[in-house]
Amino acid sequence: MSDPQDLGPEPEITPEAHRVLTRARRSFMVSVGLLVVGLMAIGGALVYRSSQNSGAEAGGDYVIAALKIPDGGQVVSAVAADGKVTVTYQMGTLTSVRIFDGKTGEMVREIPVVSE
């Protein structure tokens, strides 16, 4: 009986088949190389973006400890954006909006909300 693992002599590769295999290997290596370069570029971009400081730490534009609204005022909403804090509050039937500077806490502007 013959050994099932013994497939016999390896068939000869023709020169044309050898050229096709060589071209396929080269194409594969170029593809893998491009993939590796792309992954390295993405990794470098992620490291660069994470190490960049946008001028201030997150929330660094805001150092206010307290904001002043009139006694008896009820805060409806507060929004911090662009270095300013906007507070909407109600005082009885009157609704107003106050805009504060995020660093100094100084009131920049007060806008009464009136009905038409």
The first five atom37 places (N, CA, C, CB, O) and aatype in JSON, in Angstrom:
{
  "aatype": [12, 15, 3, 14, 5, 3, 10, 7, 14, 6, 14, 6, 9, 16, 14, 6, 0, 8, 1, 19, 10, 16, 1, 0, 1, 1, 15, 13, 12, 19, 15, 19, 7, 10, 10, 19, 19, 7, 10, 12, 0, 9, 7, 7, 0, 10, 19, 18, 1, 15, 15, 5, 2, 15, 7, 0, 6, 0, 7, 7, 3, 18, 19, 9, 0, 0, 10, 11, 9, 14, 3, 7, 7, 5, 19, 19, 15, 0, 19, 0, 0, 3, 7, 11, 19, 16, 19, 16, 18, 5, 12, 7, 16, 10, 16, 15, 19, 1, 9, 13, 3, 7, 11, 16, 7, 6, 12, 19, 1, 6, 9, 14, 19, 19, 15, 6],
  "atom_mask": [
    [1, 1, 1, 1, 1],
    [1, 1, 1, 1, 1],
    [1, 1, 1, 1, 1],
    [1, 1, 1, 1, 1],
    [1, 1, 1, 1, 1],
    [1, 1, 1, 1, 1],
    [1, 1, 1, 1, 1],
    [1, 1, 1, 0, 1],
    [1, 1, 1, 1, 1],
    [1, 1, 1, 1, 1],
    [1, 1, 1, 1, 1],
    [1, 1, 1, 1, 1],
    [1, 1, 1, 1, 1],
    [1, 1, 1, 1, 1],
    [1, 1, 1, 1, 1],
    [1, 1, 1, 1, 1],
    [1, 1, 1, 1, 1],
    [1, 1, 1, 1, 1],
    [1, 1, 1, 1, 1],
    [1, 1, 1, 1, 1],
    [1, 1, 1, 1, 1],
    [1, 1, 1, 1, 1],
    [1, 1, 1, 1, 1],
    [1, 1, 1, 1, 1],
    [1, 1, 1, 1, 1],
    [1, 1, 1, 1, 1],
    [1, 1, 1, 1, 1],
    [1, 1, 1, 1, 1],
    [1, 1, 1, 1, 1],
    [1, 1, 1, 1, 1],
    [1, 1, 1, 1, 1],
    [1, 1, 1, 1, 1],
    [1, 1, 1, 0, 1],
    [1, 1, 1, 1, 1],
    [1, 1, 1, 1, 1],
    [1, 1, 1, 1, 1],
    [1, 1, 1, 1, 1],
    [1, 1, 1, 0, 1],
    [1, 1, 1, 1, 1],
    [1, 1, 1, 1, 1],
    [1, 1, 1, 1, 1],
    [1, 1, 1, 1, 1],
    [1, 1, 1, 0, 1],
    [1, 1, 1, 0, 1],
    [1, 1, 1, 1, 1],
    [1, 1, 1, 1, 1],
    [1, 1, 1, 1, 1],
    [1, 1, 1, 1, 1],
    [1, 1, 1, 1, 1],
    [1, 1, 1, 1, 1],
    [1, 1, 1, 1, 1],
    [1, 1, 1, 1, 1],
    [1, 1, 1, 1, 1],
    [1, 1, 1, 1, 1],
    [1, 1, 1, 0, 1],
    [1, 1, 1, 1, 1],
    [1, 1, 1, 1, 1],
    [1, 1, 1, 1, 1],
    [1, 1, 1, 0, 1],
    [1, 1, 1, 0, 1],
    [1, 1, 1, 1, 1],
    [1, 1, 1, 1, 1],
    [1, 1, 1, 1, 1],
    [1, 1, 1, 1, 1],
    [1, 1, 1, 1, 1],
    [1, 1, 1, 1, 1],
    [1, 1, 1, 1, 1],
    [1, 1, 1, 1, 1],
    [1, 1, 1, 1, 1],
    [1, 1, 1, 1, 1],
    [1, 1, 1, 1, 1],
    [1, 1, 1, 0, 1],
    [1, 1, 1, 0, 1],
    [1, 1, 1, 1, 1],
    [1, 1, 1, 1, 1],
    [1, 1, 1, 1, 1],
    [1, 1, 1, 1, 1],
    [1, 1, 1, 1, 1],
    [1, 1, 1, 1, 1],
    [1, 1, 1, 1, 1],
    [1, 1, 1, 1, 1],
    [1, 1, 1, 1, 1],
    [1, 1, 1, 0, 1],
    [1, 1, 1, 1, 1],
    [1, 1, 1, 1, 1],
    [1, 1, 1, 1, 1],
    [1, 1, 1, 1, 1],
    [1, 1, 1, 1, 1],
    [1, 1, 1, 1, 1],
    [1, 1, 1, 1, 1],
    [1, 1, 1, 1, 1],
    [1, 1, 1, 0, 1],
    [1, 1, 1, 1, 1],
    [1, 1, 1, 1, 1],
    [1, 1, 1, 1, 1],
    [1, 1, 1, 1, 1],
    [1, 1, 1, 1, 1],
    [1, 1, 1, 1, 1],
    [1, 1, 1, 1, 1],
    [1, 1, 1, 1, 1],
    [1, 1, 1, 1, 1],
    [1, 1, 1, 0, 1],
    [1, 1, 1, 1, 1],
    [1, 1, 1, 1, 1],
    [1, 1, 1, 0, 1],
    [1, 1, 1, 1, 1],
    [1, 1, 1, 1, 1],
    [1, 1, 1, 1, 1],
    [1, 1, 1, 1, 1],
    [1, 1, 1, 1, 1],
    [1, 1, 1, 1, 1],
    [1, 1, 1, 1, 1],
    [1, 1, 1, 1, 1],
    [1, 1, 1, 1, 1],
    [1, 1, 1, 1, 1],
    [1, 1, 1, 1, 1]
  ],
  "atom_positions": [
    [[0.83, -1.17, 0.0], [0.0, 0.0, 0.0], [0.87, 1.24, 0.0], [-0.94, 0.0, 1.19], [1.99, 1.24, 0.52]],
    [[0.33, 2.26, -0.59], [1.1, 3.5, -0.67], [0.7, 4.45, 0.46], [0.9, 4.19, -2.05], [-0.41, 4.4, 0.98]],
    [[1.63, 5.31, 0.82], [1.41, 6.28, 1.89], [0.52, 7.42, 1.36], [2.77, 6.85, 2.42], [0.86, 8.0, 0.33]],
    [[-0.61, 7.74, 2.03], [-1.48, 8.81, 1.53], [-0.82, 10.19, 1.61], [-2.78, 8.83, 2.33], [-1.23, 11.11, 0.91]],
    [[0.21, 10.34, 2.44], [0.92, 11.61, 2.54], [1.88, 11.8, 1.38], [1.67, 11.69, 3.86], [2.27, 12.92, 1.07]],
    [[2.26, 10.73, 0.75], [3.2, 10.81, -0.36], [2.43, 11.15, -1.63], [3.98, 9.47, -0.53], [1.73, 10.31, -2.19]],
    [[2.58, 12.4, -2.08], [1.87, 12.85, -3.27], [2.7, 12.69, -4.53], [1.46, 14.3, -3.11], [2.28, 13.03, -5.64]],
    [[3.83, 12.2, -4.34], [4.7, 12.0, -5.48], [5.61, 13.2, -5.68], [0.0, 0.0, 0.0], [5.65, 14.12, -4.87]],
    [[6.33, 13.17, -6.78], [7.24, 14.29, -7.03], [6.44, 15.59, -7.27], [8.16, 13.98, -8.25], [5.35, 15.56, -7.84]],
    [[7.01, 16.71, -6.83], [6.37, 18.01, -7.0], [6.37, 18.37, -8.48], [7.08, 19.1, -6.16], [7.4, 18.23, -9.14]],
    [[5.25, 18.83, -9.0], [5.21, 19.15, -10.43], [6.1, 20.35, -10.74], [3.77, 19.44, -10.89], [6.26, 21.25, -9.92]],
    [[6.68, 20.34, -11.9], [7.54, 21.43, -12.36], [6.69, 22.66, -12.67], [8.37, 21.01, -13.6], [5.58, 22.54, -13.18]],
    [[7.22, 23.83, -12.35], [6.52, 25.08, -12.64], [7.09, 25.63, -13.94], [6.68, 26.13, -11.46], [8.3, 25.73, -14.13]],
    [[6.18, 25.98, -14.8], [6.62, 26.54, -16.09], [7.13, 27.95, -15.86], [5.47, 26.52, -17.14], [6.76, 28.59, -14.88]],
    [[7.97, 28.45, -16.75], [8.48, 29.83, -16.59], [7.35, 30.86, -16.56], [9.45, 30.16, -17.74], [7.44, 31.86, -15.84]],
    [[6.3, 30.63, -17.31], [5.18, 31.58, -17.32], [4.46, 31.58, -15.96], [4.19, 31.23, -18.45], [4.11, 32.64, -15.44]],
    [[4.25, 30.39, -15.38], [3.61, 30.3, -14.08], [4.51, 30.92, -13.01], [3.3, 28.83, -13.72], [4.02, 31.56, -12.08]],
    [[5.82, 30.74, -13.16], [6.76, 31.33, -12.22], [6.68, 32.86, -12.25], [8.2, 30.86, -12.54], [6.71, 33.5, -11.2]],
    [[6.57, 33.45, -13.45], [6.45, 34.9, -13.6], [5.13, 35.39, -12.97], [6.51, 35.3, -15.1], [5.12, 36.43, -12.31]],
    [[4.05, 34.66, -13.15], [2.76, 35.05, -12.58], [2.83, 35.02, -11.06], [1.63, 34.13, -13.08], [2.36, 35.93, -10.39]],
    [[3.44, 33.95, -10.51], [3.59, 33.86, -9.05], [4.47, 34.98, -8.51], [4.18, 32.51, -8.66], [4.17, 35.55, -7.46]],
    [[5.53, 35.3, -9.21], [6.43, 36.38, -8.78], [5.69, 37.71, -8.79], [7.67, 36.46, -9.7], [5.81, 38.5, -7.85]],
    [[4.91, 37.96, -9.84], [4.14, 39.2, -9.94], [3.08, 39.26, -8.82], [3.47, 39.3, -11.33], [2.85, 40.33, -8.26]],
    [[2.45, 38.14, -8.51], [1.45, 38.1, -7.44], [2.09, 38.37, -6.08], [0.73, 36.73, -7.42], [1.53, 39.11, -5.26]],
    [[3.26, 37.78, -5.85], [3.97, 38.02, -4.59], [4.35, 39.49, -4.45], [5.22, 37.15, -4.5], [4.19, 40.08, -3.38]],
    [[4.85, 40.08, -5.53], [5.26, 41.48, -5.52], [4.04, 42.38, -5.25], [5.94, 41.87, -6.87], [4.12, 43.32, -4.46]],
    [[2.94, 42.09, -5.9], [1.71, 42.85, -5.69], [1.24, 42.74, -4.25], [0.61, 42.38, -6.64], [0.82, 43.72, -3.65]],
    [[1.3, 41.54, -3.7], [0.91, 41.32, -2.31], [1.8, 42.13, -1.37], [0.98, 39.83, -1.96], [1.3, 42.77, -0.44]],
    [[3.1, 42.11, -1.6], [4.03, 42.84, -0.74], [3.78, 44.35, -0.82], [5.48, 42.52, -1.12], [3.85, 45.04, 0.19]],
    [[3.5, 44.86, -2.01], [3.21, 46.29, -2.16], [1.93, 46.63, -1.38], [3.06, 46.68, -3.67], [1.88, 47.65, -0.69]],
    [[0.91, 45.79, -1.5], [-0.35, 46.03, -0.79], [-0.14, 46.02, 0.72], [-1.39, 44.97, -1.18], [-0.65, 46.89, 1.42]],
    [[0.59, 45.05, 1.21], [0.85, 44.97, 2.65], [1.68, 46.18, 3.09], [1.58, 43.65, 3.0], [1.44, 46.74, 4.16]],
    [[2.65, 46.58, 2.29], [3.47, 47.76, 2.61], [2.62, 49.01, 2.71], [0.0, 0.0, 0.0], [2.78, 49.8, 3.64]],
    [[1.71, 49.2, 1.75], [0.83, 50.37, 1.79], [-0.08, 50.33, 3.01], [-0.02, 50.44, 0.5], [-0.33, 51.36, 3.64]],
    [[-0.57, 49.16, 3.35], [-1.41, 49.0, 4.53], [-0.65, 49.39, 5.8], [-1.93, 47.56, 4.64], [-1.18, 50.11, 6.65]],
    [[0.58, 48.93, 5.92], [1.39, 49.24, 7.09], [1.68, 50.74, 7.16], [2.71, 48.44, 7.06], [1.6, 51.34, 8.24]],
    [[2.03, 51.34, 6.03], [2.3, 52.78, 6.01], [1.04, 53.56, 6.39], [2.8, 53.23, 4.61], [1.11, 54.52, 7.15]],
    [[-0.11, 53.14, 5.87], [-1.37, 53.81, 6.21], [-1.7, 53.7, 7.68], [0.0, 0.0, 0.0], [-2.11, 54.69, 8.29]],
    [[-1.52, 52.52, 8.26], [-1.78, 52.35, 9.69], [-0.81, 53.18, 10.53], [-1.67, 50.87, 10.07], [-1.2, 53.72, 11.56]],
    [[0.44, 53.28, 10.1], [1.4, 54.11, 10.81], [1.0, 55.58, 10.73], [2.81, 53.91, 10.25], [1.13, 56.31, 11.72]],
    [[0.51, 56.02, 9.57], [0.08, 57.41, 9.42], [-1.11, 57.7, 10.33], [-0.28, 57.7, 7.96], [-1.16, 58.76, 10.95]],
    [[-2.05, 56.8, 10.4], [-3.22, 56.98, 11.27], [-2.79, 57.02, 12.73], [-4.26, 55.86, 11.04], [-3.24, 57.86, 13.5]],
    [[-1.91, 56.1, 13.11], [-1.41, 56.1, 14.48], [-0.67, 57.39, 14.81], [0.0, 0.0, 0.0], [-0.84, 57.94, 15.9]],
    [[0.15, 57.86, 13.88], [0.87, 59.12, 14.09], [-0.09, 60.3, 14.23], [0.0, 0.0, 0.0], [0.11, 61.17, 15.08]],
    [[-1.14, 60.32, 13.41], [-2.12, 61.4, 13.5], [-2.85, 61.36, 14.84], [-3.13, 61.3, 12.35], [-3.1, 62.4, 15.43]],
    [[-3.18, 60.16, 15.32], [-3.86, 60.05, 16.62], [-2.96, 60.52, 17.76], [-4.29, 58.6, 16.86], [-3.42, 61.22, 18.66]],
    [[-1.7, 60.14, 17.71], [-0.76, 60.58, 18.75], [-0.58, 62.09, 18.69], [0.6, 59.87, 18.59], [-0.55, 62.75, 19.72]],
    [[-0.46, 62.64, 17.5], [-0.28, 64.08, 17.33], [-1.49, 64.83, 17.88], [-0.07, 64.43, 15.85], [-1.33, 65.8, 18.62]],
    [[-2.71, 64.39, 17.5], [-3.92, 65.08, 17.94], [-4.11, 64.97, 19.46], [-5.15, 64.5, 17.22], [-4.56, 65.92, 20.1]],
    [[-3.76, 63.84, 20.03], [-3.94, 63.69, 21.47], [-2.91, 64.47, 22.25], [-3.88, 62.22, 21.85], [-3.15, 64.82, 23.41]],
    [[-1.76, 64.76, 21.66], [-0.73, 65.51, 22.37], [-0.87, 67.01, 22.2], [0.63, 65.07, 21.91], [-0.22, 67.78, 22.9]],
    [[-1.71, 67.45, 21.27], [-1.91, 68.88, 21.04], [-2.75, 69.48, 22.15], [-2.57, 69.13, 19.69], [-3.69, 68.86, 22.65]],
    [[-2.4, 70.68, 22.53], [-3.15, 71.42, 23.54], [-3.81, 72.58, 22.83], [-2.22, 71.9, 24.72], [-3.12, 73.42, 22.25]],
    [[-5.11, 72.65, 22.88], [-5.84, 73.67, 22.12], [-5.8, 75.03, 22.82], [-7.28, 73.24, 21.91], [-6.78, 75.77, 22.75]],
    [[-4.73, 75.36, 23.48], [-4.6, 76.65, 24.13], [-4.99, 76.61, 25.61], [0.0, 0.0, 0.0], [-4.49, 77.41, 26.4]],
    [[-5.84, 75.7, 25.97], [-6.26, 75.58, 27.37], [-6.76, 74.17, 27.6], [-7.37, 76.63, 27.72], [-7.2, 73.49, 26.68]],
    [[-6.67, 73.76, 28.83], [-7.23, 72.45, 29.18], [-8.73, 72.52, 29.02], [-6.83, 72.03, 30.63], [-9.31, 73.61, 28.95]],
    [[-9.36, 71.38, 28.97], [-10.82, 71.35, 28.85], [-11.42, 72.07, 30.04], [-11.34, 69.9, 28.77], [-11.16, 71.73, 31.19]],
    [[-12.24, 73.07, 29.74], [-12.85, 73.87, 30.8], [-11.94, 74.95, 31.33], [0.0, 0.0, 0.0], [-12.32, 75.64, 32.28]],
    [[-10.75, 75.12, 30.77], [-9.81, 76.12, 31.24], [-10.24, 77.54, 30.96], [0.0, 0.0, 0.0], [-9.69, 78.47, 31.55]],
    [[-11.2, 77.73, 30.07], [-11.7, 79.08, 29.78], [-12.65, 79.56, 30.86], [-12.4, 79.11, 28.43], [-13.04, 80.73, 30.87]],
    [[-13.01, 78.69, 31.78], [-14.0, 79.02, 32.79], [-13.39, 78.84, 34.18], [-15.27, 78.16, 32.63], [-13.09, 77.72, 34.59]],
    [[-13.22, 79.95, 34.89], [-12.67, 79.88, 36.25], [-13.61, 80.55, 37.24], [-11.29, 80.54, 36.3], [-13.19, 80.84, 38.36]],
    [[-14.85, 80.8, 36.86], [-15.82, 81.47, 37.73], [-16.18, 80.53, 38.88], [-17.09, 81.89, 36.93], [-16.42, 79.34, 38.68]],
    [[-16.22, 81.09, 40.08], [-16.65, 80.31, 41.23], [-18.15, 80.45, 41.46], [-15.88, 80.72, 42.48], [-18.8, 79.52, 41.92]],
    [[-18.71, 81.64, 41.13], [-20.14, 81.88, 41.35], [-20.63, 82.95, 40.39], [-20.42, 82.3, 42.82], [-19.86, 83.82, 39.97]],
    [[-21.9, 82.87, 40.03], [-22.54, 83.88, 39.19], [-23.63, 84.56, 40.0], [-23.13, 83.24, 37.89], [-24.26, 83.94, 40.85]],
    [[-23.84, 85.84, 39.74], [-24.82, 86.58, 40.52], [-26.1, 86.78, 39.72], [-24.24, 87.94, 40.96], [-26.09, 87.31, 38.61]],
    [[-27.21, 86.35, 40.33], [-28.54, 86.68, 39.8], [-29.32, 87.3, 40.96], [-29.28, 85.41, 39.21], [-28.96, 87.09, 42.12]],
    [[-30.36, 88.06, 40.68], [-31.1, 88.73, 41.76], [-31.69, 87.73, 42.76], [-32.22, 89.58, 41.18], [-31.99, 86.59, 42.42]],
    [[-31.85, 88.19, 44.01], [-32.46, 87.35, 45.04], [-33.86, 86.95, 44.61], [-32.5, 88.08, 46.4], [-34.62, 87.78, 44.1]],
    [[-34.21, 85.69, 44.8], [-35.52, 85.19, 44.43], [-35.59, 84.74, 42.98], [0.0, 0.0, 0.0], [-36.62, 84.23, 42.55]],
    [[-34.52, 84.93, 42.22], [-34.48, 84.5, 40.82], [-34.33, 82.99, 40.73], [0.0, 0.0, 0.0], [-33.61, 82.38, 41.52]],
    [[-35.01, 82.41, 39.76], [-34.93, 80.95, 39.57], [-34.26, 80.69, 38.23], [-36.35, 80.27, 39.63], [-34.74, 81.14, 37.19]],
    [[-33.14, 79.95, 38.24], [-32.39, 79.66, 37.02], [-33.18, 78.68, 36.17], [-30.98, 79.09, 37.35], [-33.58, 77.61, 36.63]],
    [[-33.4, 79.07, 34.89], [-34.1, 78.21, 33.93], [-33.08, 77.37, 33.17], [-34.96, 79.05, 32.96], [-33.28, 76.18, 32.97]],
    [[-31.99, 78.01, 32.74], [-30.93, 77.27, 32.04], [-29.62, 78.02, 32.15], [-31.29, 77.05, 30.55], [-29.6, 79.23, 32.4]],
    [[-28.53, 77.3, 31.98], [-27.19, 77.88, 31.96], [-26.39, 77.15, 30.9], [-26.49, 77.77, 33.37], [-26.37, 75.92, 30.85]],
    [[-25.73, 77.93, 30.04], [-24.95, 77.36, 28.94], [-23.57, 78.0, 28.93], [-25.68, 77.56, 27.58], [-23.46, 79.23, 28.98]],
    [[-22.52, 77.18, 28.85], [-21.16, 77.68, 28.74], [-20.66, 77.39, 27.33], [-20.22, 77.02, 29.8], [-20.61, 76.24, 26.9]],
    [[-20.28, 78.46, 26.61], [-19.76, 78.31, 25.25], [-18.94, 79.54, 24.88], [-20.92, 78.11, 24.22], [-19.27, 80.65, 25.28]],
    [[-17.87, 79.32, 24.11], [-17.02, 80.4, 23.6], [-16.48, 81.31, 24.7], [-17.79, 81.23, 22.6], [-16.35, 82.52, 24.49]],
    [[-16.18, 80.75, 25.86], [-15.61, 81.55, 26.94], [-16.61, 82.4, 27.68], [0.0, 0.0, 0.0], [-16.23, 83.22, 28.51]],
    [[-17.89, 82.22, 27.4], [-18.94, 82.97, 28.07], [-19.94, 82.0, 28.7], [-19.66, 83.92, 27.07], [-20.09, 80.86, 28.25]],
    [[-20.61, 82.46, 29.75], [-21.65, 81.67, 30.4], [-22.95, 82.46, 30.26], [-21.31, 81.37, 31.92], [-23.04, 83.61, 30.67]],
    [[-23.95, 81.82, 29.68], [-25.25, 82.46, 29.48], [-26.24, 81.82, 30.44], [-25.73, 82.31, 27.99], [-26.45, 80.6, 30.43]],
    [[-26.86, 82.65, 31.28], [-27.8, 82.17, 32.28], [-29.16, 82.79, 32.0], [-27.31, 82.52, 33.73], [-29.29, 84.01, 31.89]],
    [[-30.17, 81.94, 31.87], [-31.54, 82.4, 31.74], [-32.22, 82.16, 33.08], [-32.3, 81.66, 30.56], [-32.17, 81.06, 33.62]],
    [[-32.86, 83.22, 33.6], [-33.51, 83.07, 34.9], [-34.87, 83.77, 34.89], [-32.62, 83.64, 36.03], [-35.13, 84.65, 34.06]],
    [[-35.72, 83.36, 35.83], [-37.04, 83.97, 35.98], [-37.11, 84.65, 37.34], [-38.17, 82.9, 35.84], [-36.62, 84.15, 38.35]],
    [[-37.73, 85.81, 37.32], [-37.94, 86.57, 38.55], [-39.42, 86.93, 38.56], [-37.01, 87.87, 38.63], [-39.82, 87.97, 38.03]],
    [[-40.21, 86.08, 39.16], [-41.66, 86.27, 39.1], [-42.15, 85.97, 37.7], [0.0, 0.0, 0.0], [-42.01, 84.84, 37.21]],
    [[-42.72, 86.97, 37.04], [-43.19, 86.8, 35.65], [-42.17, 87.28, 34.64], [-44.51, 87.54, 35.44], [-42.33, 87.06, 33.44]],
    [[-41.12, 87.92, 35.11], [-40.09, 88.46, 34.23], [-39.01, 87.4, 33.96], [-39.46, 89.73, 34.85], [-38.51, 86.77, 34.89]],
    [[-38.66, 87.21, 32.7], [-37.58, 86.3, 32.32], [-36.45, 87.13, 31.73], [-38.07, 85.21, 31.29], [-36.7, 88.01, 30.91]],
    [[-35.23, 86.86, 32.14], [-34.07, 87.6, 31.64], [-32.93, 86.64, 31.31], [-33.6, 88.64, 32.67], [-32.87, 85.51, 31.79]],
    [[-32.04, 87.13, 30.49], [-30.84, 86.38, 30.11], [-29.64, 87.24, 30.5], [-30.82, 86.03, 28.57], [-29.55, 88.41, 30.13]],
    [[-28.72, 86.65, 31.24], [-27.48, 87.34, 31.59], [-26.32, 86.59, 30.96], [-27.3, 87.45, 33.15], [-26.26, 85.36, 30.99]],
    [[-25.39, 87.36, 30.39], [-24.19, 86.79, 29.78], [-23.0, 87.22, 30.62], [-24.04, 87.25, 28.27], [-22.78, 88.42, 30.83]],
    [[-22.23, 86.24, 31.09], [-21.07, 86.5, 31.93], [-19.79, 86.11, 31.2], [-21.18, 85.73, 33.26], [-19.78, 85.17, 30.39]],
    [[-18.71, 86.83, 31.48], [-17.39, 86.46, 30.97], [-16.93, 85.24, 31.75], [-16.36, 87.64, 31.1], [-17.04, 85.21, 32.98]],
    [[-16.42, 84.23, 31.05], [-16.05, 82.97, 31.69], [-14.82, 83.06, 32.57], [0.0, 0.0, 0.0], [-14.68, 82.26, 33.49]],
    [[-13.93, 84.01, 32.34], [-12.7, 84.12, 33.13], [-12.88, 85.02, 34.34], [-11.56, 84.64, 32.27], [-12.47, 84.67, 35.45]],
    [[-13.51, 86.18, 34.13], [-13.6, 87.15, 35.23], [-14.89, 87.02, 36.03], [-13.49, 88.55, 34.68], [-14.92, 87.43, 37.19]],
    [[-15.94, 86.48, 35.44], [-17.23, 86.4, 36.12], [-18.03, 87.67, 36.0], [0.0, 0.0, 0.0], [-19.14, 87.77, 36.53]],
    [[-17.48, 88.65, 35.29], [-18.15, 89.94, 35.12], [-19.34, 89.79, 34.17], [-17.16, 91.01, 34.59], [-19.25, 89.1, 33.15]],
    [[-20.46, 90.45, 34.52], [-21.63, 90.39, 33.65], [-21.37, 91.26, 32.44], [-22.92, 90.84, 34.41], [-21.09, 92.45, 32.57]],
    [[-21.47, 90.67, 31.26], [-21.22, 91.38, 30.01], [-22.49, 92.1, 29.56], [-20.74, 90.41, 28.91], [-22.44, 93.24, 29.11]],
    [[-23.63, 91.4, 29.7], [-24.87, 91.97, 29.2], [-26.06, 91.28, 29.86], [-24.95, 91.84, 27.65], [-26.01, 90.1, 30.21]],
    [[-27.14, 92.05, 30.03], [-28.4, 91.48, 30.5], [-29.48, 91.8, 29.48], [-28.78, 92.03, 31.91], [-29.63, 92.95, 29.05]],
    [[-30.22, 90.78, 29.1], [-31.25, 90.92, 28.07], [-32.59, 90.49, 28.67], [-30.91, 90.08, 26.79], [-32.77, 89.33, 29.01]],
    [[-33.54, 91.45, 28.79], [-34.86, 91.05, 29.28], [-35.63, 90.35, 28.14], [-35.66, 92.29, 29.82], [-35.55, 90.76, 26.98]],
    [[-36.37, 89.31, 28.49], [-37.18, 88.59, 27.51], [-38.61, 89.13, 27.66], [-37.12, 87.0, 27.73], [-39.24, 88.95, 28.7]],
    [[-39.1, 89.78, 26.6], [-40.45, 90.38, 26.63], [-41.33, 89.71, 25.61], [-40.4, 91.9, 26.37], [-40.85, 89.21, 24.6]],
    [[-42.63, 89.71, 25.89], [-43.57, 89.13, 24.93], [-44.06, 90.21, 23.98], [-44.77, 88.48, 25.66], [-44.07, 91.4, 24.33]],
    [[-44.45, 89.81, 22.79], [-44.89, 90.78, 21.79], [-46.37, 91.02, 21.91], [-44.57, 90.31, 20.38], [-46.93, 91.81, 21.15]]
  ]
}
